[in-house]
Amino acid sequence: MTAIEFIAKKQNTWDELETLLTHSRGASAGQLNRLGYLYRRVTSDLAVARRDFPQDPCVAYLNALASRAHAAVYQTSPFKRGTLRQFLLFGFPAVFRENLSFIGAAFVVFTVSFAAAYWIALSTPELAEQIVPEHFASGTTHQQKTEIYLLPL
């Protein structure tokens, strides 16, 4: 297949994407789905064109078209004032309540594990000495226990 045949075969898809991109504001759900579909087709066509016709001007055209479509398909919503406040006041508490059973289970596991380790360390100090290095248990750091050698400058 030549570049001219490739362009002739795919031109309708590219034109449709161009049209959707110029009218993407206020598009219906069906048009937005079509926009995503056409974007994937154009990126596939771009990959083929780069492989088969790397010097043809259609590669630059498809790259620009894919860039414009990417910006339309994956645009982020603008940051609105008060969004973080809204999340902290309403979103986070709602998520917390939805996952309260998991959070409670994690808290219980952590608390029981901590209490068991604390009790074992108090009741059997020799076991605690095997688990915790001596310089941690005594409150000194490893650096305090080693000699520092000063080299003359």
Number of C-alpha atoms within 10 A of each C-alpha: 6 9 16 10 10 16 14 10 10 13 12 11 14 20 12 13 25 18 12 19 19 9 11 17 10 8 13 10 9 9 14 18 13 15 24 18 13 20 23 15 17 21 18 14 21 23 16 14 22 17 11 15 16 15 11 13 11 19 21 15 13 20 18 13 20 24 14 16 24 16 11 18 17 9 9 8 6 6 8 7 8 9 11 12 10 11 13 12 11 11 13 12 12 13 11 12 11 11 11 12 11 12 13 11 11 12 12 12 12 12 12 12 12 12 12 12 13 12 11 14 16 12 11 10 11 11 12 17 14 9 11 11 11 14 14 11 12 8 8 11 12 11 9 9 9 8 7 8 6 6 5 4 3
